[in-house]
């Protein structure tokens, strides 16, 4: 295909280009947001794929979720043709409600994803509406120069879609999250015939999931998990509780079937599960006659006749399972001989939180089964043999690993080369990769970063309140309050508040007295005529207090000095 030429702003002809970049999701698992751009460098039209969140690290205290910094595409929003959502997991759609107002573009999604987004929007409150354009499974639509087709795959949620993105430069296949499961319990299996047809059409590039690129073989089926759950629930002598990713509708259906087979009643605890079940019923993935009891009915049922479905598989402190493990749930209690099944995989970074809950359950005498002991969870991502199948179908000229940490991306790129792909690019967030015209290459770097949802606010990572709390969590804070006259006379004895700082040094001397001595010595060292410079006094006291605490403790705390100025003594 020959290069199309377009006028640049300077009036000269510039060739069209097809470029790809990520503002999140490359070099990390989570916070997926990808951009495709077509046109000359200064006049591209953009298509965004997914807009997700990730979850904060323990070093980010107080942050609820982490969102991508969209400053680049916000500046280009007049050229943004649309946002396409591959599926309804939070790491792909969780930032839409918070960040869409800065974009104001149409949103394209299949029915289950659209239903989840609408339900979440209703819970969000307010009068905001989203321009969601619902596309049927296997549907096709145009957005600017992009012709986009949804291609059915399988994953751990209904309606995971690959995207066949056609442009004047050629076809790019964006896999989204996927696996190959011929028996997924609910929803369609992957469409192998359509994938092979896309390969026959000729693919310029494959942008693909890398999560399990280091794992040999094939992922197991949801049907295999269903069999294990049925046996565990049937053999349990007392109450069974199952915690899982709320979005795994197939797993919910399997647990319901196991309940019925064992003559047990299903109880559901957790708002996220209620929301998922409601949308799954509306979209036909669970039957209209699907019934369960809310958590308030738990105590009405015999313990050997109940299965409780709980949120909190990742150790979330406010979720149902965490409260049960601490024996603080208002409606559900577990004790010796009961069984808890963690029908999930622990996401990297959540190990300590999950372990804390499992230890809490053990202290209650509860038996715990995880995926280390039984096949109670299967991955939603492709292992190496599945990746090989995808490359055999699509046969791209270029492979770009996505959705993975650096080691996953590297392993995926190596496998793609083994599959005969001539060019592979292991890029990171912000790299702008020119896919066409040849040669493919990284041609620019886009600004990227992280935002935090902090209560009701969206705040920056750099120099924001979460960063300040992070520092406070390590070194504490000392607050000094002083009252001075306009001429710098000390009106009252300084007040001192120490938080997160030891009460005494290693010799037993009061830290408060150490601070007061530092303040007194500093004020005495400043000539009376200079004490009228209140800003200088404030700065000198701050430095002296920090230095004194550091000498006594070995750490430099955050120090705040508050100076009140009055007219003078009566």
PLY file of the C-alpha trace (Angstrom):
ply
format ascii 1.0
element vertex 570
property float x
property float y
property float z
element edge 569
property int vertex1
property int vertex2
end_header
0.00 0.00 0.00
1.47 3.38 -0.93
1.78 6.21 1.57
-1.03 8.72 1.47
0.17 12.30 1.65
-1.48 14.97 3.76
-0.69 18.68 4.15
1.06 19.59 7.39
0.41 22.85 9.20
3.36 24.40 7.39
1.73 23.55 4.06
4.19 20.84 2.98
3.05 17.29 2.30
3.54 14.82 5.13
2.77 11.11 4.85
0.04 9.49 6.92
1.22 7.20 9.71
-0.37 4.53 11.89
0.96 4.72 15.45
0.32 2.91 18.71
0.99 3.93 22.32
-0.11 3.06 25.85
-0.85 5.49 28.66
-1.07 2.48 30.99
-0.82 -1.30 30.74
2.69 -1.77 29.33
5.24 -2.81 31.92
2.45 -3.36 34.46
-0.68 -5.46 34.91
-3.64 -3.13 35.22
-4.61 0.46 34.31
-5.01 -0.45 30.64
-5.41 2.45 28.22
-4.18 2.22 24.64
-4.14 4.66 21.73
-4.11 4.16 17.99
-3.43 7.21 15.84
-3.80 7.62 12.09
-2.79 10.59 9.96
0.20 12.92 9.60
2.17 13.59 12.80
0.52 16.94 13.58
-3.01 16.01 12.52
-3.70 12.47 13.69
-7.12 11.04 14.51
-7.03 8.89 17.65
-8.89 5.83 18.86
-8.69 4.86 22.54
-9.00 1.23 23.61
-9.99 0.68 27.26
-9.69 3.06 30.19
-8.96 1.16 33.39
-7.61 1.48 36.90
-5.12 -0.38 39.01
-5.02 -0.73 42.76
-2.72 1.19 45.09
0.39 -0.24 46.66
0.81 -0.19 50.43
3.19 2.73 49.88
0.24 4.80 48.56
-1.78 5.24 51.77
-5.32 6.52 51.51
-5.59 6.13 47.73
-8.70 4.20 46.70
-7.62 3.39 43.13
-4.92 4.50 40.71
-5.93 6.06 37.38
-3.93 6.92 34.26
-2.84 10.47 33.55
-4.56 11.37 30.27
-2.98 14.79 29.73
-1.73 13.88 26.25
-5.04 12.70 24.81
-7.02 15.39 26.68
-5.00 17.96 24.72
-5.95 16.01 21.56
-9.56 15.30 22.45
-10.99 17.17 19.47
-9.25 14.50 17.37
-10.42 11.54 19.52
-12.88 9.47 17.46
-14.01 7.23 20.29
-13.30 4.93 23.22
-13.71 1.18 22.63
-14.09 -1.13 25.63
-12.92 -4.72 25.16
-14.60 -6.08 28.32
-15.92 -5.05 31.74
-13.03 -5.75 34.12
-12.07 -2.79 36.31
-8.53 -2.68 34.94
-10.10 -1.96 31.54
-13.19 0.17 32.37
-12.72 1.36 35.97
-11.54 4.88 35.07
-14.28 5.65 32.55
-16.69 7.39 34.91
-13.97 9.49 36.56
-12.08 10.50 33.41
-14.63 10.53 30.57
-15.65 14.15 31.29
-12.17 15.23 30.21
-12.60 13.37 26.89
-16.28 13.67 25.89
-16.05 11.09 23.11
-18.45 8.29 22.11
-18.03 4.97 23.94
-18.41 1.65 22.08
-19.13 -1.58 24.00
-20.95 -4.91 23.69
-24.15 -5.44 25.78
-22.71 -6.92 29.00
-19.93 -4.32 29.22
-22.41 -1.55 28.47
-24.76 -2.90 31.16
-21.98 -3.02 33.75
-20.94 0.54 32.97
-24.52 1.83 33.19
-25.09 0.05 36.52
-21.87 1.43 37.93
-22.83 4.91 36.72
-26.14 4.60 38.58
-24.28 3.76 41.80
-21.88 6.64 41.23
-24.69 9.14 41.78
-25.11 12.55 40.23
-26.62 13.43 36.87
-23.77 12.34 34.60
-24.68 10.36 31.48
-22.36 8.58 29.08
-22.81 8.34 25.28
-22.57 4.53 25.19
-23.09 3.06 21.72
-24.02 -0.60 22.24
-22.56 -2.91 19.58
-23.75 -6.53 19.19
-21.36 -9.44 19.59
-19.37 -9.76 16.40
-20.55 -6.28 15.41
-18.63 -3.73 13.36
-18.59 0.07 13.37
-16.60 3.02 12.12
-14.95 5.77 14.16
-13.02 8.29 12.07
-10.59 6.39 9.83
-10.89 3.28 12.03
-13.15 0.36 11.05
-13.50 -1.75 14.22
-14.88 -5.30 14.50
-15.55 -7.06 17.81
-14.21 -10.64 17.70
-15.49 -13.08 20.35
-12.86 -14.62 22.63
-13.01 -16.24 26.08
-11.81 -14.85 29.41
-13.05 -14.79 33.01
-15.98 -12.45 32.30
-18.76 -12.46 29.71
-18.12 -10.87 26.33
-14.36 -10.48 26.16
-13.55 -9.12 22.72
-10.55 -8.91 20.50
-10.63 -5.94 18.14
-9.93 -6.15 14.43
-8.97 -2.54 13.73
-8.86 -1.78 10.01
-7.19 1.37 8.74
-5.89 2.58 5.37
-2.53 1.27 6.61
-3.82 -2.26 7.16
-5.34 -4.50 9.84
-4.24 -4.50 13.47
-5.57 -7.17 15.83
-5.80 -6.00 19.47
-6.45 -9.11 21.57
-7.71 -7.58 24.80
-7.64 -10.14 27.64
-8.26 -13.65 26.38
-7.68 -17.38 26.60
-8.83 -20.39 24.57
-11.63 -22.20 26.41
-13.89 -24.45 24.31
-16.19 -25.00 27.34
-16.47 -21.62 29.13
-19.69 -22.47 31.11
-21.36 -19.21 30.04
-21.01 -17.18 26.86
-19.54 -17.99 23.50
-16.32 -19.96 23.02
-13.58 -18.28 21.03
-14.23 -17.88 17.30
-11.28 -19.75 15.78
-12.71 -19.58 12.27
-13.01 -15.81 12.37
-9.47 -15.46 13.73
-8.13 -17.55 10.86
-10.10 -15.43 8.38
-8.45 -12.32 9.80
-5.06 -13.91 9.24
-6.01 -14.71 5.66
-7.05 -11.08 5.19
-3.51 -10.07 6.13
-2.53 -8.53 9.45
-0.04 -5.73 9.83
0.30 -6.13 13.62
-0.92 -8.04 16.65
-1.06 -6.19 19.98
-1.39 -9.01 22.48
-1.93 -10.10 26.09
1.33 -11.17 27.78
0.18 -12.14 31.29
1.00 -15.85 31.01
3.70 -15.69 28.34
6.13 -17.36 30.75
3.86 -20.34 31.47
4.05 -23.47 29.34
1.07 -25.42 28.06
-2.57 -24.38 27.99
-4.88 -22.89 30.56
-7.53 -25.16 32.05
-11.25 -24.73 31.38
-13.95 -23.24 33.59
-15.71 -26.61 33.28
-12.81 -28.24 35.16
-13.21 -25.75 38.02
-16.95 -26.41 38.11
-16.30 -30.11 38.75
-13.92 -29.38 41.63
-16.30 -26.91 43.26
-19.18 -29.35 43.02
-17.19 -32.04 44.84
-15.87 -29.69 47.56
-19.35 -28.34 48.30
-20.96 -31.78 48.24
-18.37 -33.20 50.68
-18.34 -30.25 53.12
-19.92 -31.18 56.49
-20.79 -27.59 57.46
-21.11 -24.10 56.01
-19.18 -23.30 52.81
-18.11 -19.79 51.84
-16.62 -19.03 48.43
-14.79 -15.82 47.57
-13.97 -14.98 43.97
-13.57 -12.17 41.46
-17.09 -10.75 41.40
-17.02 -10.40 37.61
-16.57 -14.14 37.00
-20.14 -14.95 36.02
-19.18 -18.45 34.85
-17.82 -19.20 38.33
-21.03 -17.88 39.90
-23.05 -20.18 37.61
-20.85 -23.14 38.59
-21.32 -22.44 42.30
-25.08 -22.17 41.84
-25.10 -25.55 40.10
-23.02 -27.06 42.92
-25.46 -25.60 45.49
-28.43 -27.18 43.77
-26.67 -30.53 43.45
-25.86 -30.55 47.18
-29.31 -29.32 48.28
-27.92 -26.05 49.63
-29.14 -22.44 49.51
-27.02 -19.64 48.04
-26.45 -16.49 50.09
-24.73 -13.49 48.46
-22.67 -10.96 50.46
-21.15 -7.93 48.76
-22.48 -5.12 46.58
-20.21 -5.94 43.63
-21.64 -9.46 43.42
-25.21 -8.16 43.51
-24.39 -5.76 40.66
-22.75 -8.43 38.50
-25.60 -10.90 39.03
-28.19 -8.27 38.12
-26.45 -7.39 34.83
-25.80 -11.08 34.04
-29.52 -11.83 34.39
-30.47 -8.81 32.24
-28.08 -9.87 29.46
-28.99 -13.56 29.56
-25.83 -15.02 31.11
-27.76 -16.15 34.19
-31.36 -17.40 33.94
-34.30 -15.10 34.69
-35.33 -17.51 37.46
-31.96 -17.19 39.20
-32.63 -16.87 42.94
-30.50 -16.32 46.03
-30.83 -14.86 49.51
-29.24 -11.69 50.82
-26.75 -11.86 53.68
-29.36 -10.94 56.31
-30.94 -14.39 55.84
-27.73 -16.29 56.63
-28.60 -16.93 60.29
-32.00 -18.36 59.31
-30.42 -21.34 57.50
-28.91 -24.59 58.84
-25.12 -24.38 58.59
-24.89 -27.55 56.52
-27.41 -26.24 54.00
-25.84 -22.94 52.96
-23.16 -21.64 50.60
-22.12 -18.01 51.02
-20.73 -16.15 48.04
-18.46 -13.32 49.28
-16.52 -10.44 47.85
-12.96 -9.88 49.04
-10.80 -12.49 47.31
-7.96 -9.95 47.02
-7.87 -8.99 50.68
-9.87 -5.76 50.29
-10.25 -4.51 53.88
-13.88 -3.38 53.53
-15.10 -6.42 51.57
-17.25 -9.16 53.07
-14.53 -11.81 53.52
-12.20 -9.48 55.41
-14.97 -8.64 57.88
-15.86 -12.30 58.29
-12.21 -13.17 58.99
-12.11 -10.51 61.72
-15.43 -11.79 63.12
-16.88 -8.32 62.50
-19.45 -8.98 59.76
-22.95 -7.91 60.88
-24.71 -10.95 59.37
-22.22 -13.72 58.59
-20.02 -15.65 61.00
-17.82 -18.69 60.46
-16.30 -21.04 63.00
-14.57 -24.37 63.44
-15.31 -26.91 60.73
-16.64 -24.42 58.19
-14.92 -24.24 54.78
-13.76 -21.18 52.82
-12.76 -21.61 49.17
-10.59 -18.89 47.61
-11.74 -19.43 44.01
-9.31 -16.84 42.69
-5.69 -16.02 42.01
-3.92 -13.53 44.25
-2.95 -10.52 42.15
0.74 -9.58 42.63
0.94 -6.96 45.36
-2.05 -8.33 47.28
-0.26 -11.29 48.87
0.04 -9.79 52.36
-3.58 -8.65 52.48
-4.86 -12.05 51.33
-2.56 -13.89 53.76
-3.85 -11.73 56.61
-7.43 -12.78 55.86
-6.55 -16.45 55.48
-4.69 -16.39 58.80
-7.69 -14.74 60.43
-9.93 -17.52 59.15
-7.47 -20.15 60.43
-7.60 -18.58 63.89
-11.37 -19.03 63.82
-10.84 -22.74 63.12
-12.06 -22.46 59.52
-10.63 -24.74 56.83
-9.25 -22.83 53.82
-8.80 -24.18 50.28
-6.86 -22.15 47.67
-5.74 -22.84 44.12
-2.55 -24.28 45.61
-4.54 -27.21 47.06
-7.21 -27.81 44.42
-8.36 -26.71 40.96
-10.66 -23.98 42.27
-9.47 -21.29 39.87
-8.18 -21.07 36.30
-6.48 -18.16 34.65
-8.26 -15.96 32.15
-5.10 -15.39 30.11
-3.33 -17.46 27.43
-0.36 -19.69 28.14
2.35 -20.28 25.59
0.58 -22.92 23.48
-2.48 -20.68 23.20
-0.28 -17.77 22.13
1.23 -20.02 19.47
-2.28 -20.82 18.19
-3.10 -17.11 17.96
0.05 -16.36 15.99
-0.70 -19.31 13.67
-4.15 -17.82 12.96
-3.30 -14.11 12.67
0.24 -14.32 11.17
1.12 -10.64 11.79
4.18 -8.86 10.43
4.65 -7.01 13.74
4.03 -8.15 17.33
3.68 -5.75 20.25
3.31 -7.46 23.65
0.96 -5.65 26.07
-0.74 -6.30 29.42
2.22 -7.47 31.46
5.24 -6.56 33.50
8.62 -6.18 31.78
9.49 -9.86 32.17
6.16 -10.93 30.63
6.58 -8.58 27.68
10.10 -9.87 27.04
8.98 -13.52 27.14
6.07 -12.76 24.80
8.33 -10.99 22.30
10.71 -13.95 22.28
7.82 -16.37 21.67
6.47 -14.20 18.83
9.84 -14.37 17.10
9.83 -18.15 17.53
6.42 -18.13 15.82
7.93 -16.43 12.77
6.99 -12.79 13.41
9.63 -10.67 11.72
9.42 -7.61 13.99
8.68 -7.42 17.72
8.64 -4.39 19.99
8.70 -4.57 23.80
7.75 -0.98 24.53
6.63 0.69 27.76
3.99 3.26 28.69
4.54 6.48 26.75
6.52 5.03 23.84
4.94 6.07 20.52
5.45 3.22 18.07
5.06 3.89 14.35
3.55 0.72 12.87
3.28 2.03 9.31
4.82 2.99 6.92
7.89 0.79 7.30
10.22 0.64 9.01
8.35 0.30 12.30
10.10 2.21 15.08
9.59 4.17 18.31
9.34 7.76 17.09
8.32 9.79 20.13
7.56 9.69 23.85
4.18 10.75 25.23
3.69 12.11 28.76
2.35 9.47 31.16
1.72 9.29 34.87
-0.62 8.23 37.64
-3.55 9.87 39.36
-5.23 8.77 42.56
-8.89 8.67 43.48
-8.64 9.99 47.02
-12.12 9.94 48.56
-14.27 12.09 46.29
-11.31 13.77 44.58
-8.85 12.96 41.80
-5.39 14.05 42.91
-1.91 13.91 41.32
0.78 11.40 42.18
3.69 13.85 42.16
3.53 16.41 44.97
0.00 15.33 45.87
-1.57 14.41 49.22
-0.90 10.68 48.81
2.82 11.39 48.47
2.65 13.51 51.63
0.88 10.71 53.53
3.50 8.27 52.31
6.22 10.40 53.91
4.19 10.81 57.10
3.84 7.04 57.35
7.62 6.69 57.51
8.75 9.65 59.62
5.75 11.16 61.45
5.11 14.85 61.98
6.06 17.52 64.52
3.86 20.61 64.78
5.16 23.68 66.60
2.89 26.61 67.44
4.40 29.98 68.47
2.95 33.37 69.30
5.22 36.37 68.63
4.77 40.11 68.79
5.33 42.17 65.68
8.82 42.94 66.99
9.56 39.24 67.55
9.00 39.00 71.28
7.90 35.54 72.52
4.40 36.01 73.97
3.69 32.48 75.22
5.59 29.22 75.55
5.61 27.31 72.23
3.14 24.44 71.80
4.39 21.12 70.45
2.45 18.16 69.00
4.32 15.01 67.95
2.59 12.27 65.94
4.32 9.10 64.78
7.51 10.09 66.60
8.96 8.17 69.59
8.14 9.65 73.00
11.78 9.54 74.18
15.30 8.98 72.88
17.44 5.94 73.74
18.53 7.58 77.04
14.93 8.14 78.08
14.90 11.91 77.51
11.50 13.21 76.46
11.32 14.00 72.74
9.03 16.87 73.55
11.68 18.39 75.84
14.31 17.89 73.13
12.10 19.84 70.72
11.41 22.62 73.24
15.14 22.95 73.95
15.82 23.23 70.20
13.19 25.95 69.84
14.50 27.86 72.87
18.12 27.67 71.68
17.17 28.84 68.20
15.16 31.83 69.44
17.96 32.86 71.82
20.47 32.69 68.97
18.52 35.20 66.87
19.25 38.84 67.76
16.13 40.61 69.07
16.18 43.10 66.21
16.00 40.25 63.65
13.12 38.41 65.30
10.72 40.80 63.59
11.40 38.82 60.41
8.79 36.20 61.22
9.41 34.12 58.08
13.10 33.83 58.99
12.20 32.81 62.56
9.74 30.23 61.27
12.33 28.72 58.93
15.06 28.64 61.58
12.82 26.88 64.12
11.69 24.35 61.52
15.27 23.41 60.62
16.35 23.26 64.27
13.47 20.99 65.31
14.05 18.62 62.39
17.77 18.48 63.16
17.22 17.85 66.89
14.77 15.01 66.28
17.05 13.50 63.64
19.98 13.55 66.08
17.89 11.87 68.79
15.95 9.43 66.60
17.89 9.00 63.36
14.96 10.11 61.17
13.91 13.49 59.81
10.20 14.05 60.41
7.85 16.39 58.62
7.97 19.63 60.67
5.35 22.36 60.51
5.82 25.66 62.39
2.76 27.85 62.89
3.46 31.47 63.87
0.73 33.76 65.21
1.55 37.47 65.36
-0.06 39.82 67.89
0.50 43.49 68.67
2.52 42.81 71.81
2.27 42.40 75.56
-0.42 44.32 77.45
0 1
1 2
2 3
3 4
4 5
5 6
6 7
7 8
8 9
9 10
10 11
11 12
12 13
13 14
14 15
15 16
16 17
17 18
18 19
19 20
20 21
21 22
22 23
23 24
24 25
25 26
26 27
27 28
28 29
29 30
30 31
31 32
32 33
33 34
34 35
35 36
36 37
37 38
38 39
39 40
40 41
41 42
42 43
43 44
44 45
45 46
46 47
47 48
48 49
49 50
50 51
51 52
52 53
53 54
54 55
55 56
56 57
57 58
58 59
59 60
60 61
61 62
62 63
63 64
64 65
65 66
66 67
67 68
68 69
69 70
70 71
71 72
72 73
73 74
74 75
75 76
76 77
77 78
78 79
79 80
80 81
81 82
82 83
83 84
84 85
85 86
86 87
87 88
88 89
89 90
90 91
91 92
92 93
93 94
94 95
95 96
96 97
97 98
98 99
99 100
100 101
101 102
102 103
103 104
104 105
105 106
106 107
107 108
108 109
109 110
110 111
111 112
112 113
113 114
114 115
115 116
116 117
117 118
118 119
119 120
120 121
121 122
122 123
123 124
124 125
125 126
126 127
127 128
128 129
129 130
130 131
131 132
132 133
133 134
134 135
135 136
136 137
137 138
138 139
139 140
140 141
141 142
142 143
143 144
144 145
145 146
146 147
147 148
148 149
149 150
150 151
151 152
152 153
153 154
154 155
155 156
156 157
157 158
158 159
159 160
160 161
161 162
162 163
163 164
164 165
165 166
166 167
167 168
168 169
169 170
170 171
171 172
172 173
173 174
174 175
175 176
176 177
177 178
178 179
179 180
180 181
181 182
182 183
183 184
184 185
185 186
186 187
187 188
188 189
189 190
190 191
191 192
192 193
193 194
194 195
195 196
196 197
197 198
198 199
199 200
200 201
201 202
202 203
203 204
204 205
205 206
206 207
207 208
208 209
209 210
210 211
211 212
212 213
213 214
214 215
215 216
216 217
217 218
218 219
219 220
220 221
221 222
222 223
223 224
224 225
225 226
226 227
227 228
228 229
229 230
230 231
231 232
232 233
233 234
234 235
235 236
236 237
237 238
238 239
239 240
240 241
241 242
242 243
243 244
244 245
245 246
246 247
247 248
248 249
249 250
250 251
251 252
252 253
253 254
254 255
255 256
256 257
257 258
258 259
259 260
260 261
261 262
262 263
263 264
264 265
265 266
266 267
267 268
268 269
269 270
270 271
271 272
272 273
273 274
274 275
275 276
276 277
277 278
278 279
279 280
280 281
281 282
282 283
283 284
284 285
285 286
286 287
287 288
288 289
289 290
290 291
291 292
292 293
293 294
294 295
295 296
296 297
297 298
298 299
299 300
300 301
301 302
302 303
303 304
304 305
305 306
306 307
307 308
308 309
309 310
310 311
311 312
312 313
313 314
314 315
315 316
316 317
317 318
318 319
319 320
320 321
321 322
322 323
323 324
324 325
325 326
326 327
327 328
328 329
329 330
330 331
331 332
332 333
333 334
334 335
335 336
336 337
337 338
338 339
339 340
340 341
341 342
342 343
343 344
344 345
345 346
346 347
347 348
348 349
349 350
350 351
351 352
352 353
353 354
354 355
355 356
356 357
357 358
358 359
359 360
360 361
361 362
362 363
363 364
364 365
365 366
366 367
367 368
368 369
369 370
370 371
371 372
372 373
373 374
374 375
375 376
376 377
377 378
378 379
379 380
380 381
381 382
382 383
383 384
384 385
385 386
386 387
387 388
388 389
389 390
390 391
391 392
392 393
393 394
394 395
395 396
396 397
397 398
398 399
399 400
400 401
401 402
402 403
403 404
404 405
405 406
406 407
407 408
408 409
409 410
410 411
411 412
412 413
413 414
414 415
415 416
416 417
417 418
418 419
419 420
420 421
421 422
422 423
423 424
424 425
425 426
426 427
427 428
428 429
429 430
430 431
431 432
432 433
433 434
434 435
435 436
436 437
437 438
438 439
439 440
440 441
441 442
442 443
443 444
444 445
445 446
446 447
447 448
448 449
449 450
450 451
451 452
452 453
453 454
454 455
455 456
456 457
457 458
458 459
459 460
460 461
461 462
462 463
463 464
464 465
465 466
466 467
467 468
468 469
469 470
470 471
471 472
472 473
473 474
474 475
475 476
476 477
477 478
478 479
479 480
480 481
481 482
482 483
483 484
484 485
485 486
486 487
487 488
488 489
489 490
490 491
491 492
492 493
493 494
494 495
495 496
496 497
497 498
498 499
499 500
500 501
501 502
502 503
503 504
504 505
505 506
506 507
507 508
508 509
509 510
510 511
511 512
512 513
513 514
514 515
515 516
516 517
517 518
518 519
519 520
520 521
521 522
522 523
523 524
524 525
525 526
526 527
527 528
528 529
529 530
530 531
531 532
532 533
533 534
534 535
535 536
536 537
537 538
538 539
539 540
540 541
541 542
542 543
543 544
544 545
545 546
546 547
547 548
548 549
549 550
550 551
551 552
552 553
553 554
554 555
555 556
556 557
557 558
558 559
559 560
560 561
561 562
562 563
563 564
564 565
565 566
566 567
567 568
568 569
